Protein backbone atom coordinates (compact mmCIF):
# COMPACT_ATOMS: atom_id res chain seq x y z
CA UNK A 1 0.00 0.00 0.00
CA UNK A 2 1.45 3.37 -1.05
CA UNK A 3 0.64 6.71 0.61
CA UNK A 4 2.22 10.07 -0.19
CA UNK A 5 2.45 12.81 2.43
CA UNK A 6 3.23 16.31 1.14
CA UNK A 7 5.10 18.53 3.57
CA UNK A 8 5.86 22.21 3.03
CA UNK A 9 9.41 21.41 1.93
CA UNK A 10 9.09 18.00 0.18
CA UNK A 11 7.03 14.81 -0.10
CA UNK A 12 7.55 11.38 1.45
CA UNK A 13 6.19 8.19 -0.09
CA UNK A 14 5.22 5.52 2.46
CA UNK A 15 5.32 1.93 1.17
CA UNK A 16 3.40 -0.05 3.81
CA UNK A 17 3.44 -3.87 3.96
CA UNK A 18 6.23 -3.96 1.39
CA UNK A 19 9.47 -5.95 1.13
CA UNK A 20 13.16 -5.14 1.41
CA UNK A 21 13.63 -6.75 -2.02
CA UNK A 22 11.42 -4.00 -3.50
CA UNK A 23 14.37 -1.60 -3.12
CA UNK A 24 15.93 -2.94 -6.31
CA UNK A 25 12.82 -1.89 -8.26
CA UNK A 26 13.04 1.63 -6.88
CA UNK A 27 16.77 2.42 -7.04
CA UNK A 28 19.90 1.71 -9.06
CA UNK A 29 22.31 -0.36 -6.97
CA UNK A 30 25.35 1.43 -8.45
CA UNK A 31 24.34 4.90 -7.31
CA UNK A 32 22.70 3.92 -4.01
CA UNK A 33 24.56 3.69 -0.71
CA UNK A 34 23.03 1.75 2.15
CA UNK A 35 23.92 2.70 5.71
CA UNK A 36 23.19 0.04 8.31
CA UNK A 37 24.71 -1.31 11.51
CA UNK A 38 26.72 -4.44 12.28
CA UNK A 39 23.79 -6.27 13.89
CA UNK A 40 21.39 -5.75 10.97
CA UNK A 41 24.05 -6.63 8.42
CA UNK A 42 24.69 -9.91 10.24
CA UNK A 43 21.03 -10.89 9.78
CA UNK A 44 20.42 -9.55 6.25
CA UNK A 45 23.80 -9.81 4.52
CA UNK A 46 22.39 -12.06 1.76
CA UNK A 47 19.51 -9.68 1.01
CA UNK A 48 21.98 -6.78 0.69
CA UNK A 49 24.31 -8.60 -1.70
CA UNK A 50 25.31 -6.38 -4.64
CA UNK A 51 24.48 -3.08 -2.87
CA UNK A 52 27.05 -0.52 -1.70
CA UNK A 53 26.86 -1.03 2.07
CA UNK A 54 28.46 1.29 4.65
CA UNK A 55 28.51 -0.14 8.19
CA UNK A 56 28.39 1.64 11.53
CA UNK A 57 28.51 0.29 15.06
CA UNK A 58 25.19 -0.63 16.67
CA UNK A 59 23.91 1.49 19.52
CA UNK A 60 23.32 5.05 20.73
CA UNK A 61 27.03 5.45 21.61
CA UNK A 62 27.80 5.58 17.87
CA UNK A 63 25.29 8.36 17.16
CA UNK A 64 27.87 11.12 17.15
CA UNK A 65 29.87 13.41 14.88
CA UNK A 66 32.77 10.95 14.63
CA UNK A 67 30.50 8.36 12.97
CA UNK A 68 29.20 11.05 10.61
CA UNK A 69 32.75 12.05 9.62
CA UNK A 70 33.73 8.41 9.00
CA UNK A 71 30.68 7.83 6.78
CA UNK A 72 31.33 10.98 4.77
CA UNK A 73 34.93 9.88 4.21
CA UNK A 74 33.67 6.49 2.96
CA UNK A 75 31.17 8.17 0.61
CA UNK A 76 33.93 10.35 -0.87
CA UNK A 77 36.20 7.32 -1.32
CA UNK A 78 33.36 5.37 -2.96
CA UNK A 79 32.70 8.18 -5.45
CA UNK A 80 29.21 9.14 -4.22
CA UNK A 81 28.01 12.29 -6.00
CA UNK A 82 25.02 14.65 -5.86
CA UNK A 83 22.88 12.17 -7.85
CA UNK A 84 23.52 9.39 -5.34
CA UNK A 85 20.82 8.15 -2.98
CA UNK A 86 21.45 7.15 0.64
CA UNK A 87 19.23 4.53 2.26
CA UNK A 88 19.28 3.99 6.03
CA UNK A 89 18.26 0.46 7.00
CA UNK A 90 17.88 0.00 10.74
CA UNK A 91 16.46 1.45 13.90
CA UNK A 92 16.31 5.05 15.04
CA UNK A 93 20.06 5.49 15.47
CA UNK A 94 20.74 4.36 11.89
CA UNK A 95 17.94 6.44 10.36
CA UNK A 96 18.94 9.56 12.36
CA UNK A 97 22.57 9.25 11.22
CA UNK A 98 21.79 8.28 7.61
CA UNK A 99 19.36 11.19 7.22
CA UNK A 100 21.86 13.62 8.73
CA UNK A 101 24.74 12.41 6.55
CA UNK A 102 22.54 12.62 3.44
CA UNK A 103 21.44 16.15 4.41
CA UNK A 104 24.98 17.54 4.74
CA UNK A 105 26.91 15.47 2.16
CA UNK A 106 27.56 17.74 -0.83
CA UNK A 107 24.93 20.08 0.70
CA UNK A 108 22.31 17.36 0.46
CA UNK A 109 21.51 14.21 -1.54
CA UNK A 110 18.29 12.17 -1.77
CA UNK A 111 17.65 9.67 0.99
CA UNK A 112 15.09 7.26 2.36
CA UNK A 113 14.69 4.67 5.09
CA UNK A 114 13.80 1.03 5.66
CA UNK A 115 12.98 1.12 9.40
CA UNK A 116 13.58 -2.22 11.09
CA UNK A 117 12.37 -1.62 14.64
CA UNK A 118 8.94 -0.74 16.02
CA UNK A 119 10.32 2.55 17.32
CA UNK A 120 11.76 3.51 13.94
CA UNK A 121 8.61 2.41 12.06
CA UNK A 122 6.21 4.51 14.15
CA UNK A 123 8.40 7.44 15.12
CA UNK A 124 12.13 7.91 14.52
CA UNK A 125 12.15 7.57 10.73
CA UNK A 126 9.16 9.93 10.23
CA UNK A 127 9.16 13.71 10.20
CA UNK A 128 12.60 14.65 8.92
CA UNK A 129 14.44 15.19 12.20
CA UNK A 130 17.95 13.86 11.59
CA UNK A 131 20.94 14.41 13.83
CA UNK A 132 23.43 13.19 16.39
CA UNK A 133 24.08 13.43 20.12
CA UNK A 134 26.74 15.57 21.77
CA UNK A 135 27.95 13.77 24.89
CA UNK A 136 24.93 13.05 27.09
CA UNK A 137 22.81 15.63 25.24
CA UNK A 138 20.38 13.93 22.84
CA UNK A 139 19.97 15.14 19.25
CA UNK A 140 21.72 18.43 20.03
CA UNK A 141 23.03 18.78 16.46
CA UNK A 142 20.81 18.13 13.47
CA UNK A 143 18.52 19.24 10.68
CA UNK A 144 14.90 18.89 9.57
CA UNK A 145 14.83 17.38 6.05
CA UNK A 146 12.26 14.90 4.79
CA UNK A 147 13.14 11.44 3.43
CA UNK A 148 11.98 10.66 -0.12
CA UNK A 149 10.51 7.36 0.97
CA UNK A 150 9.86 4.99 3.85
CA UNK A 151 9.62 1.29 3.04
CA UNK A 152 7.97 -0.99 5.61
CA UNK A 153 8.88 -4.69 5.62
CA UNK A 154 7.23 -6.18 8.73
CA UNK A 155 9.12 -9.47 8.26
CA UNK A 156 12.27 -7.63 9.42
CA UNK A 157 10.72 -7.54 12.91
CA UNK A 158 11.29 -11.31 13.23
CA UNK A 159 14.87 -10.68 14.36
CA UNK A 160 13.93 -7.82 16.70
CA UNK A 161 14.76 -8.66 20.35
CA UNK A 162 11.84 -8.65 22.80
CA UNK A 163 13.36 -5.65 24.63
CA UNK A 164 13.20 -3.64 21.39
CA UNK A 165 9.54 -4.52 20.86
CA UNK A 166 8.86 -3.16 24.35
CA UNK A 167 11.04 -0.12 23.64
CA UNK A 168 9.03 0.78 20.54
CA UNK A 169 5.65 0.61 22.22
CA UNK A 170 6.53 3.65 24.34
CA UNK A 171 6.10 5.88 21.29
CA UNK A 172 2.82 4.13 20.39
CA UNK A 173 1.48 4.76 23.90
CA UNK A 174 2.66 8.37 23.59
CA UNK A 175 0.76 8.86 20.32
CA UNK A 176 -2.39 7.41 21.88
CA UNK A 177 -2.04 9.58 25.00
CA UNK A 178 -1.67 12.85 23.11
CA UNK A 179 -3.87 12.35 20.05
CA UNK A 180 -5.89 9.15 19.85
CA UNK A 181 -8.13 8.06 22.74
CA UNK A 182 -9.56 5.20 20.63
CA UNK A 183 -6.05 3.79 20.12
CA UNK A 184 -5.46 4.09 23.87
CA UNK A 185 -8.50 1.85 24.42
CA UNK A 186 -7.13 -0.58 21.79
CA UNK A 187 -3.88 -0.75 23.77
CA UNK A 188 -5.79 -1.25 27.02
CA UNK A 189 -7.71 -4.22 25.62
CA UNK A 190 -4.71 -5.93 23.99
CA UNK A 191 -1.17 -6.85 24.98
CA UNK A 192 2.24 -6.89 23.34
CA UNK A 193 1.84 -10.60 22.58
CA UNK A 194 -1.48 -9.96 20.81
CA UNK A 195 0.26 -7.61 18.37
CA UNK A 196 3.25 -9.93 17.97
CA UNK A 197 0.99 -12.87 17.06
CA UNK A 198 -1.38 -11.02 14.74
CA UNK A 199 0.39 -9.56 11.69
CA UNK A 200 -2.75 -7.78 10.44
CA UNK A 201 -3.40 -6.16 13.83
CA UNK A 202 0.27 -5.10 14.04
CA UNK A 203 0.34 -3.76 10.49
CA UNK A 204 -2.74 -1.61 11.13
CA UNK A 205 -1.25 -0.31 14.40
CA UNK A 206 2.04 0.63 12.74
CA UNK A 207 0.31 2.36 9.81
CA UNK A 208 -2.06 4.21 12.18
CA UNK A 209 0.89 5.52 14.18
CA UNK A 210 2.99 6.41 11.14
CA UNK A 211 0.12 8.39 9.62
CA UNK A 212 -0.69 10.07 12.97
CA UNK A 213 2.85 11.37 13.26
CA UNK A 214 3.16 12.25 9.56
CA UNK A 215 -0.02 14.35 9.70
CA UNK A 216 1.11 16.22 12.82
CA UNK A 217 4.39 17.01 11.05
CA UNK A 218 2.52 17.93 7.85
CA UNK A 219 0.65 20.66 9.76
CA UNK A 220 3.75 21.97 11.55
CA UNK A 221 6.92 20.72 9.88
CA UNK A 222 9.34 23.01 11.70
CA UNK A 223 7.86 22.65 15.19
CA UNK A 224 6.40 26.09 15.68
CA UNK A 225 3.12 24.74 17.06
CA UNK A 226 1.44 21.37 17.55
CA UNK A 227 4.48 19.28 16.54
CA UNK A 228 5.73 20.13 20.02
CA UNK A 229 3.05 17.74 21.33
CA UNK A 230 5.13 14.82 20.00
CA UNK A 231 7.67 15.68 22.70
CA UNK A 232 5.34 14.30 25.40
CA UNK A 233 7.56 12.37 27.81
CA UNK A 234 10.75 13.45 26.06
CA UNK A 235 11.75 16.44 28.22
CA UNK A 236 12.47 14.29 31.27
CA UNK A 237 13.21 11.27 29.05
CA UNK A 238 16.10 12.98 27.26
CA UNK A 239 17.42 14.31 30.57
CA UNK A 240 17.93 10.79 31.97
CA UNK A 241 18.34 8.59 28.86
CA UNK A 242 22.06 8.85 28.18
CA UNK A 243 23.16 9.44 31.77
CA UNK A 244 21.62 6.13 32.91
CA UNK A 245 22.05 4.41 29.50
CA UNK A 246 18.34 3.71 29.30
CA UNK A 247 16.72 2.53 26.05
CA UNK A 248 14.94 5.51 24.46
CA UNK A 249 11.46 4.06 24.97
CA UNK A 250 12.14 3.28 28.61
CA UNK A 251 13.30 6.85 29.24
CA UNK A 252 10.23 8.23 27.41
CA UNK A 253 7.92 5.98 29.47
CA UNK A 254 9.39 7.36 32.71
CA UNK A 255 9.15 10.85 31.19
CA UNK A 256 5.45 10.30 30.37
CA UNK A 257 4.75 9.38 33.98
CA UNK A 258 6.55 12.55 35.13
CA UNK A 259 4.53 14.60 32.64
CA UNK A 260 1.31 12.90 33.75
CA UNK A 261 1.88 13.86 37.39
CA UNK A 262 2.83 17.37 36.30
CA UNK A 263 -0.39 17.46 34.26
CA UNK A 264 -2.37 16.36 37.32
CA UNK A 265 -0.93 19.33 39.26
CA UNK A 266 -1.40 21.92 36.49
CA UNK A 267 -4.32 20.87 34.24
CA UNK A 268 -6.13 18.51 36.61
CA UNK A 269 -5.40 15.50 34.35
CA UNK A 270 -7.38 12.68 35.98
CA UNK A 271 -5.88 9.55 34.41
CA UNK A 272 -2.26 9.24 35.58
CA UNK A 273 -2.86 5.77 37.04
CA UNK A 274 -4.56 4.60 33.82
CA UNK A 275 -1.51 5.72 31.80
CA UNK A 276 0.86 4.03 34.25
CA UNK A 277 -1.12 0.78 33.96
CA UNK A 278 -0.82 0.73 30.15
CA UNK A 279 2.91 1.57 30.34
CA UNK A 280 3.49 -1.34 32.73
CA UNK A 281 1.22 -3.71 30.74
CA UNK A 282 3.59 -3.33 27.77
CA UNK A 283 6.64 -4.11 29.93
CA UNK A 284 7.91 -0.54 30.19
CA UNK A 285 9.15 1.04 33.43
CA UNK A 286 6.91 3.70 34.96
CA UNK A 287 9.45 4.77 37.58
CA UNK A 288 13.22 4.91 37.96
CA UNK A 289 15.53 6.02 40.75
CA UNK A 290 17.18 9.03 39.12
CA UNK A 291 18.84 12.20 40.44
CA UNK A 292 16.06 14.80 40.17
CA UNK A 293 18.35 17.82 40.55
CA UNK A 294 20.69 16.55 37.81
CA UNK A 295 17.72 15.86 35.51
CA UNK A 296 16.41 19.40 36.06
CA UNK A 297 19.84 20.82 35.26
CA UNK A 298 19.93 18.89 31.96
CA UNK A 299 16.41 20.12 31.10
CA UNK A 300 17.83 23.65 31.21
CA UNK A 301 20.14 22.66 28.31
CA UNK A 302 17.28 21.08 26.35
CA UNK A 303 16.27 22.45 22.94
CA UNK A 304 12.75 23.03 24.33
CA UNK A 305 14.02 25.64 26.81
CA UNK A 306 13.22 29.28 26.01
CA UNK A 307 15.09 31.65 28.34
CA UNK A 308 14.08 30.50 31.84
CA UNK A 309 11.04 28.43 30.82
CA UNK A 310 10.60 25.00 29.25
CA UNK A 311 7.80 24.18 26.82
CA UNK A 312 6.39 21.16 28.65
CA UNK A 313 3.81 18.87 27.03
CA UNK A 314 0.91 18.13 29.38
CA UNK A 315 -2.35 16.19 29.11
CA UNK A 316 -5.85 17.55 29.66
CA UNK A 317 -7.24 14.05 29.18
CA UNK A 318 -6.27 10.90 27.31
CA UNK A 319 -6.09 11.84 23.63
CA UNK A 320 -5.78 15.58 24.25
CA UNK A 321 -2.44 17.29 24.92
CA UNK A 322 -1.27 20.87 25.24
CA UNK A 323 2.15 22.50 25.57
CA UNK A 324 2.74 25.12 28.20
CA UNK A 325 5.79 27.15 29.20
CA UNK A 326 6.72 26.27 32.77
CA UNK A 327 9.46 27.61 35.00
CA UNK A 328 11.94 25.23 36.58
CA UNK A 329 10.42 26.10 39.96
CA UNK A 330 7.03 24.81 38.75
CA UNK A 331 8.55 21.60 37.39
CA UNK A 332 11.05 20.80 40.16
CA UNK A 333 8.78 19.51 42.98
CA UNK A 334 7.05 16.96 40.74
CA UNK A 335 10.18 15.74 38.91
CA UNK A 336 12.19 15.38 42.13
CA UNK A 337 9.29 13.42 43.69
CA UNK A 338 9.00 11.10 40.66
CA UNK A 339 12.76 10.41 40.84
CA UNK A 340 12.37 9.15 44.41
CA UNK A 341 9.14 7.20 43.82
CA UNK A 342 10.55 3.80 42.78
C-alpha positions in Angstrom: 0.0 0.0 0.0 1.4 3.4 -1.0 0.6 6.7 0.6 2.2 10.1 -0.2 2.4 12.8 2.4 3.2 16.3 1.1 5.1 18.5 3.6 5.9 22.2 3.0 9.4 21.4 1.9 9.1 18.0 0.2 7.0 14.8 -0.1 7.5 11.4 1.4 6.2 8.2 -0.1 5.2 5.5 2.5 5.3 1.9 1.2 3.4 -0.1 3.8 3.4 -3.9 4.0 6.2 -4.0 1.4 9.5 -6.0 1.1 13.2 -5.1 1.4 13.6 -6.7 -2.0 11.4 -4.0 -3.5 14.4 -1.6 -3.1 15.9 -2.9 -6.3 12.8 -1.9 -8.3 13.0 1.6 -6.9 16.8 2.4 -7.0 19.9 1.7 -9.1 22.3 -0.4 -7.0 25.3 1.4 -8.5 24.3 4.9 -7.3 22.7 3.9 -4.0 24.6 3.7 -0.7 23.0 1.7 2.2 23.9 2.7 5.7 23.2 0.0 8.3 24.7 -1.3 11.5 26.7 -4.4 12.3 23.8 -6.3 13.9 21.4 -5.8 11.0 24.0 -6.6 8.4 24.7 -9.9 10.2 21.0 -10.9 9.8 20.4 -9.6 6.3 23.8 -9.8 4.5 22.4 -12.1 1.8 19.5 -9.7 1.0 22.0 -6.8 0.7 24.3 -8.6 -1.7 25.3 -6.4 -4.6 24.5 -3.1 -2.9 27.0 -0.5 -1.7 26.9 -1.0 2.1 28.5 1.3 4.7 28.5 -0.1 8.2 28.4 1.6 11.5 28.5 0.3 15.1 25.2 -0.6 16.7 23.9 1.5 19.5 23.3 5.0 20.7 27.0 5.5 21.6 27.8 5.6 17.9 25.3 8.4 17.2 27.9 11.1 17.2 29.9 13.4 14.9 32.8 10.9 14.6 30.5 8.4 13.0 29.2 11.0 10.6 32.7 12.1 9.6 33.7 8.4 9.0 30.7 7.8 6.8 31.3 11.0 4.8 34.9 9.9 4.2 33.7 6.5 3.0 31.2 8.2 0.6 33.9 10.3 -0.9 36.2 7.3 -1.3 33.4 5.4 -3.0 32.7 8.2 -5.5 29.2 9.1 -4.2 28.0 12.3 -6.0 25.0 14.7 -5.9 22.9 12.2 -7.9 23.5 9.4 -5.3 20.8 8.1 -3.0 21.4 7.2 0.6 19.2 4.5 2.3 19.3 4.0 6.0 18.3 0.5 7.0 17.9 0.0 10.7 16.5 1.4 13.9 16.3 5.0 15.0 20.1 5.5 15.5 20.7 4.4 11.9 17.9 6.4 10.4 18.9 9.6 12.4 22.6 9.3 11.2 21.8 8.3 7.6 19.4 11.2 7.2 21.9 13.6 8.7 24.7 12.4 6.6 22.5 12.6 3.4 21.4 16.2 4.4 25.0 17.5 4.7 26.9 15.5 2.2 27.6 17.7 -0.8 24.9 20.1 0.7 22.3 17.4 0.5 21.5 14.2 -1.5 18.3 12.2 -1.8 17.6 9.7 1.0 15.1 7.3 2.4 14.7 4.7 5.1 13.8 1.0 5.7 13.0 1.1 9.4 13.6 -2.2 11.1 12.4 -1.6 14.6 8.9 -0.7 16.0 10.3 2.5 17.3 11.8 3.5 13.9 8.6 2.4 12.1 6.2 4.5 14.2 8.4 7.4 15.1 12.1 7.9 14.5 12.2 7.6 10.7 9.2 9.9 10.2 9.2 13.7 10.2 12.6 14.6 8.9 14.4 15.2 12.2 17.9 13.9 11.6 20.9 14.4 13.8 23.4 13.2 16.4 24.1 13.4 20.1 26.7 15.6 21.8 27.9 13.8 24.9 24.9 13.1 27.1 22.8 15.6 25.2 20.4 13.9 22.8 20.0 15.1 19.3 21.7 18.4 20.0 23.0 18.8 16.5 20.8 18.1 13.5 18.5 19.2 10.7 14.9 18.9 9.6 14.8 17.4 6.0 12.3 14.9 4.8 13.1 11.4 3.4 12.0 10.7 -0.1 10.5 7.4 1.0 9.9 5.0 3.9 9.6 1.3 3.0 8.0 -1.0 5.6 8.9 -4.7 5.6 7.2 -6.2 8.7 9.1 -9.5 8.3 12.3 -7.6 9.4 10.7 -7.5 12.9 11.3 -11.3 13.2 14.9 -10.7 14.4 13.9 -7.8 16.7 14.8 -8.7 20.3 11.8 -8.6 22.8 13.4 -5.7 24.6 13.2 -3.6 21.4 9.5 -4.5 20.9 8.9 -3.2 24.3 11.0 -0.1 23.6 9.0 0.8 20.5 5.7 0.6 22.2 6.5 3.7 24.3 6.1 5.9 21.3 2.8 4.1 20.4 1.5 4.8 23.9 2.7 8.4 23.6 0.8 8.9 20.3 -2.4 7.4 21.9 -2.0 9.6 25.0 -1.7 12.9 23.1 -3.9 12.3 20.1 -5.9 9.1 19.9 -8.1 8.1 22.7 -9.6 5.2 20.6 -6.1 3.8 20.1 -5.5 4.1 23.9 -8.5 1.8 24.4 -7.1 -0.6 21.8 -3.9 -0.8 23.8 -5.8 -1.3 27.0 -7.7 -4.2 25.6 -4.7 -5.9 24.0 -1.2 -6.9 25.0 2.2 -6.9 23.3 1.8 -10.6 22.6 -1.5 -10.0 20.8 0.3 -7.6 18.4 3.3 -9.9 18.0 1.0 -12.9 17.1 -1.4 -11.0 14.7 0.4 -9.6 11.7 -2.7 -7.8 10.4 -3.4 -6.2 13.8 0.3 -5.1 14.0 0.3 -3.8 10.5 -2.7 -1.6 11.1 -1.2 -0.3 14.4 2.0 0.6 12.7 0.3 2.4 9.8 -2.1 4.2 12.2 0.9 5.5 14.2 3.0 6.4 11.1 0.1 8.4 9.6 -0.7 10.1 13.0 2.8 11.4 13.3 3.2 12.2 9.6 0.0 14.4 9.7 1.1 16.2 12.8 4.4 17.0 11.0 2.5 17.9 7.8 0.7 20.7 9.8 3.8 22.0 11.5 6.9 20.7 9.9 9.3 23.0 11.7 7.9 22.7 15.2 6.4 26.1 15.7 3.1 24.7 17.1 1.4 21.4 17.6 4.5 19.3 16.5 5.7 20.1 20.0 3.0 17.7 21.3 5.1 14.8 20.0 7.7 15.7 22.7 5.3 14.3 25.4 7.6 12.4 27.8 10.7 13.5 26.1 11.7 16.4 28.2 12.5 14.3 31.3 13.2 11.3 29.0 16.1 13.0 27.3 17.4 14.3 30.6 17.9 10.8 32.0 18.3 8.6 28.9 22.1 8.8 28.2 23.2 9.4 31.8 21.6 6.1 32.9 22.1 4.4 29.5 18.3 3.7 29.3 16.7 2.5 26.0 14.9 5.5 24.5 11.5 4.1 25.0 12.1 3.3 28.6 13.3 6.9 29.2 10.2 8.2 27.4 7.9 6.0 29.5 9.4 7.4 32.7 9.1 10.9 31.2 5.5 10.3 30.4 4.8 9.4 34.0 6.6 12.6 35.1 4.5 14.6 32.6 1.3 12.9 33.8 1.9 13.9 37.4 2.8 17.4 36.3 -0.4 17.5 34.3 -2.4 16.4 37.3 -0.9 19.3 39.3 -1.4 21.9 36.5 -4.3 20.9 34.2 -6.1 18.5 36.6 -5.4 15.5 34.3 -7.4 12.7 36.0 -5.9 9.5 34.4 -2.3 9.2 35.6 -2.9 5.8 37.0 -4.6 4.6 33.8 -1.5 5.7 31.8 0.9 4.0 34.2 -1.1 0.8 34.0 -0.8 0.7 30.2 2.9 1.6 30.3 3.5 -1.3 32.7 1.2 -3.7 30.7 3.6 -3.3 27.8 6.6 -4.1 29.9 7.9 -0.5 30.2 9.2 1.0 33.4 6.9 3.7 35.0 9.4 4.8 37.6 13.2 4.9 38.0 15.5 6.0 40.7 17.2 9.0 39.1 18.8 12.2 40.4 16.1 14.8 40.2 18.4 17.8 40.5 20.7 16.5 37.8 17.7 15.9 35.5 16.4 19.4 36.1 19.8 20.8 35.3 19.9 18.9 32.0 16.4 20.1 31.1 17.8 23.7 31.2 20.1 22.7 28.3 17.3 21.1 26.3 16.3 22.4 22.9 12.8 23.0 24.3 14.0 25.6 26.8 13.2 29.3 26.0 15.1 31.6 28.3 14.1 30.5 31.8 11.0 28.4 30.8 10.6 25.0 29.3 7.8 24.2 26.8 6.4 21.2 28.6 3.8 18.9 27.0 0.9 18.1 29.4 -2.3 16.2 29.1 -5.8 17.6 29.7 -7.2 14.1 29.2 -6.3 10.9 27.3 -6.1 11.8 23.6 -5.8 15.6 24.3 -2.4 17.3 24.9 -1.3 20.9 25.2 2.1 22.5 25.6 2.7 25.1 28.2 5.8 27.2 29.2 6.7 26.3 32.8 9.5 27.6 35.0 11.9 25.2 36.6 10.4 26.1 40.0 7.0 24.8 38.8 8.6 21.6 37.4 11.0 20.8 40.2 8.8 19.5 43.0 7.1 17.0 40.7 10.2 15.7 38.9 12.2 15.4 42.1 9.3 13.4 43.7 9.0 11.1 40.7 12.8 10.4 40.8 12.4 9.1 44.4 9.1 7.2 43.8 10.5 3.8 42.8 
